[in-house]
Amino acid sequence: MRKIYTAAFAALTLTQIASAAPHDTKASLEQLLNGRQAGKPLECLSLRTVRSSTIIEGKAVVFHAQGTLYVNQPQAGAEWLVRDKAILTNSDSGRICRGEVVELFDATTGVQSGSVFLGRFVPYRKKVHSFEPPHMPARVY
């Protein structure tokens, strides 16, 4: 029981430290994309494959979909992208596309607080490393 309290206290302390520290959006995006390679930008993204999203403050929305991260840097409204916001899509087609409006709302109160016009969706997939066996000298008999 004591271990549970210690772990909970440590998690609370780390959360407080992280929220008090200045937020570097470039570093956050780089960390998220570390070990991934950009693909050809897409005009639309199927919402069926999206599992979650991450807001990079003032910069982008990253959609997590089946092992691929899709980075969307809005055409307008990026200043509304703040860490404690969530996105709301309104799509009848089951996909979102460049130029569509995505509304932002406060994740705790549910109050709408701005909107962004989506840009292209740049897929980032894990880099595939080709395996080359180490060079072995030929045996001489």
VEXMI-748736 format. One record per residue: x negated, y, z of N, C-alpha, C in turn. Coordinates in Angstrom, 3 decimals. Layout:
<timars>
TIMAR    n_east   n_north      n_up   ca_east  ca_north     ca_up    c_east   c_north      c_up
TIMAR         X         Y         Z         X         Y         Z         X         Y         Z
...
</timars>
This chain:
<timars>
TIMAR    n_east   n_north      n_up   ca_east  ca_north     ca_up    c_east   c_north      c_up
TIMAR    -0.819    -1.190     0.000     0.000     0.000     0.000    -0.867     1.260     0.000
TIMAR    -1.981     1.196     0.695    -2.882     2.344     0.760    -3.463     2.671    -0.614
TIMAR    -3.735     1.641    -1.420    -4.290     1.854    -2.758    -3.301     2.614    -3.646
TIMAR    -2.022     2.328    -3.499    -1.001     2.993    -4.312    -0.987     4.486    -4.000
TIMAR    -1.033     4.846    -2.718    -1.037     6.257    -2.341    -2.284     6.965    -2.854
TIMAR    -3.432     6.295    -2.771    -4.679     6.879    -3.251    -4.612     7.132    -4.754
TIMAR    -4.107     6.150    -5.494    -4.002     6.294    -6.952    -3.033     7.423    -7.311
TIMAR    -1.902     7.510    -6.601    -0.930     8.566    -6.875    -1.525     9.937    -6.578
TIMAR    -2.262    10.077    -5.476    -2.890    11.346    -5.120    -3.931    11.738    -6.164
TIMAR    -4.745    10.752    -6.611    -5.770    11.020    -7.624    -5.125    11.481    -8.932
TIMAR    -4.038    10.839    -9.335    -3.350    11.215   -10.571    -2.777    12.627   -10.454
TIMAR    -2.199    12.960    -9.311    -1.645    14.292    -9.090    -2.748    15.344    -9.145
TIMAR    -3.879    15.061    -8.510    -5.010    15.992    -8.505    -5.535    16.210    -9.918
TIMAR    -5.691    15.134   -10.698    -6.185    15.266   -12.071    -5.217    16.071   -12.925
TIMAR    -3.919    15.893   -12.713    -2.924    16.650   -13.461    -3.047    18.133   -13.149
TIMAR    -3.225    18.466   -11.876    -3.350    19.862   -11.497    -4.609    20.482   -12.086
TIMAR    -5.708    19.752   -12.080    -6.961    20.256   -12.650    -6.799    20.481   -14.152
TIMAR    -6.199    19.507   -14.841    -6.032    19.618   -16.293    -5.151    20.794   -16.662
TIMAR    -4.090    21.043   -15.882    -3.202    22.149   -16.238    -3.816    23.498   -15.901
TIMAR    -4.760    23.531   -14.951    -5.395    24.789   -14.584    -6.529    25.156   -15.539
TIMAR    -7.098    24.162   -16.210    -8.231    24.396   -17.105    -7.762    25.054   -18.394
TIMAR    -8.602    25.909   -19.017    -8.219    26.497   -20.302    -8.066    25.396   -21.343
TIMAR    -7.104    25.576   -22.237    -6.783    24.536   -23.209    -7.445    24.861   -24.545
TIMAR    -8.331    24.001   -25.006    -9.028    24.186   -26.271    -8.329    23.332   -27.326
TIMAR    -7.511    23.967   -28.179    -6.721    23.216   -29.148    -7.581    22.512   -30.192
TIMAR    -8.676    23.126   -30.600    -9.542    22.499   -31.598   -10.142    21.218   -31.035
TIMAR   -10.602    21.285   -29.787   -11.181    20.099   -29.147   -10.123    19.017   -28.979
TIMAR    -8.900    19.401   -28.606    -7.833    18.424   -28.405    -7.508    17.682   -29.692
TIMAR    -7.409    18.411   -30.798    -7.116    17.781   -32.074    -8.274    16.891   -32.506
TIMAR    -9.496    17.357   -32.331   -10.667    16.548   -32.680   -10.722    15.275   -31.853
TIMAR   -10.412    15.372   -30.561   -10.418    14.190   -29.699    -9.354    13.193   -30.143
TIMAR    -8.188    13.689   -30.486    -7.096    12.831   -30.914    -7.429    12.113   -32.224
TIMAR    -8.148    12.805   -33.112    -8.463    12.248   -34.431    -9.819    11.546   -34.488
TIMAR   -10.521    11.481   -33.374   -11.841    10.862   -33.320   -11.785     9.414   -33.835
TIMAR   -12.663     9.093   -34.781   -12.713     7.748   -35.350   -11.677     7.503   -36.436
TIMAR   -11.039     8.565   -36.901   -10.021     8.442   -37.943   -10.435     9.229   -39.173
TIMAR    -9.892     8.829   -40.301   -10.233     9.458   -41.576    -8.958     9.985   -42.226
TIMAR    -9.027    11.207   -42.751    -7.868    11.839   -43.393    -7.552    11.172   -44.720
TIMAR    -6.273    11.066   -44.997    -5.803    10.547   -46.278    -5.171    11.663   -47.091
TIMAR    -4.526    11.286   -48.184    -3.865    12.249   -49.062    -2.610    12.795   -48.368
TIMAR    -2.466    14.137   -48.316    -1.292    14.735   -47.664     0.016    14.298   -48.315
TIMAR     1.033    14.126   -47.478     2.361    13.716   -47.932     3.341    14.876   -47.792
TIMAR     4.341    14.901   -48.667     5.377    15.926   -48.601     6.420    15.603   -47.531
TIMAR     6.667    14.307   -47.298     7.695    13.886   -46.339     7.179    12.743   -45.467
TIMAR     7.855    12.565   -44.331     7.504    11.508   -43.378     8.785    10.819   -42.937
TIMAR     8.797     9.492   -42.998     9.956     8.726   -42.553    10.021     8.735   -41.030
TIMAR    11.140     9.148   -40.484    11.305     9.193   -39.030    11.448     7.800   -38.434
TIMAR    11.770     6.827   -39.262    11.923     5.453   -38.795    10.615     4.906   -38.222
TIMAR     9.492     5.361   -38.739     8.201     4.841   -38.299     7.600     5.639   -37.132
TIMAR     8.130     6.817   -36.858     7.567     7.687   -35.816     7.957     7.176   -34.439
TIMAR     6.943     6.993   -33.582     7.167     6.503   -32.216     7.126     7.627   -31.190
TIMAR     6.299     8.649   -31.449     6.182     9.786   -30.545     5.489    10.922   -31.281
TIMAR     5.360    12.051   -30.593     4.659    13.186   -31.185     3.900    13.924   -30.093
TIMAR     2.872    14.645   -30.506     2.052    15.441   -29.606     1.953    16.839   -30.182
TIMAR     2.152    17.834   -29.325     2.007    19.224   -29.771     0.607    19.695   -29.433
TIMAR    -0.093    20.192   -30.433    -1.398    20.818   -30.248    -1.123    22.314   -30.215
TIMAR    -1.317    22.899   -29.064    -0.899    24.272   -28.798    -1.354    25.269   -29.862
TIMAR    -0.371    25.963   -30.455    -0.639    27.014   -31.431    -1.191    26.530   -32.757
TIMAR    -1.214    25.207   -32.970    -1.893    24.692   -34.155    -1.097    23.672   -34.966
TIMAR    -0.646    22.586   -34.323    -0.084    21.477   -35.091     0.832    20.593   -34.253
TIMAR     1.590    19.773   -34.987     2.358    18.688   -34.378     1.776    17.407   -34.949
TIMAR     1.443    16.470   -34.067     0.891    15.185   -34.495     1.953    14.125   -34.253
TIMAR     2.353    13.442   -35.337     3.343    12.381   -35.250     2.619    11.044   -35.198
TIMAR     2.954    10.207   -34.220     2.338     8.890   -34.040     3.261     7.858   -34.688
TIMAR     2.757     7.161   -35.709     3.600     6.223   -36.446     2.807     4.990   -36.851
TIMAR     3.066     3.871   -36.214     2.492     2.570   -36.574     0.988     2.620   -36.843
TIMAR     0.226     3.130   -35.886    -1.223     3.148   -36.010    -1.788     4.304   -36.821
TIMAR    -0.935     5.102   -37.411    -1.373     6.258   -38.189    -0.915     7.524   -37.488
TIMAR    -1.778     8.520   -37.459    -1.413     9.827   -36.920    -1.202    10.766   -38.096
TIMAR    -0.055    11.426   -38.127     0.263    12.385   -39.184     0.187    13.791   -38.590
TIMAR    -0.759    14.587   -39.066    -0.941    15.945   -38.561    -0.190    16.909   -39.461
TIMAR     0.653    17.725   -38.834     1.413    18.715   -39.573     1.081    20.089   -39.021
TIMAR     0.429    20.895   -39.844     0.149    22.279   -39.468     1.240    23.125   -40.114
TIMAR     2.137    23.681   -39.298     3.290    24.412   -39.834     2.903    25.564   -40.741
TIMAR     3.766    25.825   -41.735     3.592    26.954   -42.646     3.864    28.260   -41.919
TIMAR     4.740    28.213   -40.921     5.078    29.399   -40.128     5.588    28.938   -38.762
TIMAR     5.344    29.754   -37.753     5.860    29.485   -36.420     4.928    28.732   -35.501
TIMAR     3.681    28.510   -35.916     2.746    27.743   -35.081     2.550    28.377   -33.709
TIMAR     2.756    29.679   -33.605     2.589    30.351   -32.309     3.605    29.855   -31.276
TIMAR     4.693    29.223   -31.724     5.697    28.683   -30.806     5.299    27.322   -30.255
TIMAR     4.267    26.719   -30.827     3.838    25.398   -30.359     3.089    25.534   -29.030
TIMAR     3.726    25.083   -27.979     3.176    25.156   -26.628     3.281    23.775   -26.003
TIMAR     2.320    23.456   -25.134     2.236    22.125   -24.528     3.521    21.616   -23.893
TIMAR     4.265    22.455   -23.207     5.443    21.976   -22.483     6.709    21.963   -23.341
TIMAR     6.553    22.105   -24.644     7.696    22.082   -25.560     7.836    20.699   -26.190
TIMAR     9.025    20.441   -26.677     9.303    19.213   -27.419     9.960    19.627   -28.726
TIMAR     9.971    18.722   -29.700    10.551    19.058   -30.999    11.884    18.350   -31.185
TIMAR    12.736    18.962   -31.974    14.041    18.400   -32.291    14.218    18.475   -33.798
TIMAR    14.414    17.323   -34.409    14.637    17.294   -35.856    16.119    17.048   -36.110
TIMAR    16.599    17.566   -37.196    17.994    17.393   -37.580    18.005    16.906   -39.019
TIMAR    17.926    15.584   -39.185    17.791    15.036   -40.525    18.848    13.971   -40.783
TIMAR    19.594    14.151   -41.859    20.570    13.139   -42.269    19.911    12.053   -43.115
TIMAR    18.764    12.373   -43.708    18.110    11.444   -44.632    17.173    10.452   -43.944
TIMAR    16.876    10.666   -42.657    15.961     9.769   -41.974    14.503    10.114   -42.205
TIMAR    14.262    11.282   -42.746    12.889    11.740   -42.954    12.831    13.251   -42.794
TIMAR    11.622    13.751   -42.552    11.409    15.192   -42.492    10.403    15.551   -43.565
TIMAR    10.573    16.739   -44.120     9.745    17.136   -45.259     9.160    18.526   -45.074
TIMAR     8.147    18.790   -45.862     7.504    20.108   -45.876     8.561    21.176   -46.151
TIMAR     8.473    22.281   -45.422     9.407    23.378   -45.598    10.631    23.303   -44.703
TIMAR    10.885    22.140   -44.083    12.030    22.019   -43.185    11.746    22.715   -41.862
TIMAR    12.818    23.118   -41.205    12.711    23.782   -39.912    12.868    22.743   -38.813
TIMAR    11.946    22.766   -37.864    12.007    21.907   -36.683    12.152    22.827   -35.491
TIMAR    13.146    22.560   -34.663    13.377    23.408   -33.502    12.573    22.914   -32.313
TIMAR    12.131    23.857   -31.498    11.383    23.547   -30.284    12.268    23.852   -29.089
TIMAR    12.135    23.032   -28.058    12.877    23.307   -26.844    12.012    22.968   -25.643
TIMAR    12.346    23.587   -24.518    11.615    23.359   -23.285    11.916    21.940   -22.813
TIMAR    10.872    21.152   -22.577    11.038    19.749   -22.226    11.711    19.550   -20.869
TIMAR    11.619    20.513   -19.962    12.219    20.346   -18.641    13.638    20.914   -18.564
TIMAR    13.897    22.047   -19.211    15.222    22.674   -19.108    16.131    22.362   -20.283
TIMAR    15.547    22.006   -21.427    16.331    21.736   -22.619    16.723    22.983   -23.392
TIMAR    16.234    24.144   -22.999    16.556    25.409   -23.652    15.720    25.561   -24.926
TIMAR    16.394    25.916   -26.035    15.676    26.115   -27.286    14.751    27.321   -27.162
TIMAR    13.552    27.188   -27.751    12.566    28.270   -27.599    11.721    28.469   -28.850
TIMAR    12.347    28.505   -30.004    11.608    28.781   -31.229    11.754    27.677   -32.245
TIMAR    11.130    27.893   -33.388    11.157    26.896   -34.452     9.932    27.068   -35.339
TIMAR     9.612    26.008   -36.069     8.478    26.042   -36.996     8.928    25.523   -38.353
TIMAR     8.270    25.997   -39.410     8.488    25.509   -40.761     7.367    24.524   -41.063
TIMAR     7.729    23.283   -41.282     6.731    22.232   -41.452     5.878    22.406   -42.702
TIMAR     4.626    21.981   -42.574     3.700    21.925   -43.705     3.626    20.493   -44.206
TIMAR     2.559    20.165   -44.896     2.351    18.793   -45.373     1.921    17.906   -44.210
TIMAR     2.142    16.610   -44.359     1.790    15.624   -43.342     0.502    14.932   -43.775
TIMAR    -0.575    15.185   -43.038    -1.870    14.586   -43.382    -2.059    13.327   -42.535
TIMAR    -2.113    12.148   -43.199    -2.280    10.909   -42.445    -3.744    10.714   -42.019
TIMAR    -3.931    10.273   -40.807    -5.254     9.935   -40.293    -5.204     8.491   -39.827
TIMAR    -5.996     7.658   -40.491    -6.058     6.233   -40.145    -7.434     5.922   -39.576
TIMAR    -7.484     4.873   -38.778    -8.769     4.464   -38.212    -9.714     4.109   -39.340
TIMAR   -10.964     4.538   -39.188   -11.967     4.248   -40.204   -12.231     2.751   -40.237
TIMAR   -12.354     2.226   -41.451   -12.653     0.812   -41.629   -14.150     0.689   -41.808
TIMAR   -14.756    -0.073   -40.933   -16.201    -0.279   -41.007   -16.476    -1.594   -41.719
TIMAR   -17.270    -1.516   -42.768   -17.629    -2.749   -43.455   -18.773    -3.408   -42.690
TIMAR   -18.723    -4.712   -42.616   -19.726    -5.454   -41.872   -20.819    -5.928   -42.812
TIMAR   -22.019    -5.556   -42.481   -23.165    -6.051   -43.230   -24.046    -6.819   -42.263
TIMAR   -24.285    -8.093   -42.561   -25.133    -8.864   -41.645   -26.550    -8.297   -41.646
TIMAR   -27.238    -8.430   -40.524   -28.612    -7.914   -40.482   -29.492    -8.637   -41.500
TIMAR   -30.451    -7.909   -42.029   -31.350    -8.486   -43.013   -32.219    -9.539   -42.345
TIMAR   -32.222   -10.729   -42.894   -33.029   -11.828   -42.343   -34.115   -12.180   -43.372
TIMAR   -35.342   -12.222   -42.925   -36.401   -12.595   -43.869   -36.218   -14.035   -44.357
TIMAR   -36.607   -14.286   -45.582   -36.493   -15.631   -46.129   -37.468   -16.564   -45.427
TIMAR   -37.022   -17.774   -45.227   -37.909   -18.755   -44.587   -38.933   -19.259   -45.606
TIMAR   -40.133   -19.355   -45.129   -41.201   -19.889   -45.973   -41.556   -21.265   -45.438
TIMAR   -41.546   -22.290   -46.279   -41.880   -23.652   -45.850   -43.216   -24.040   -46.347
</timars>
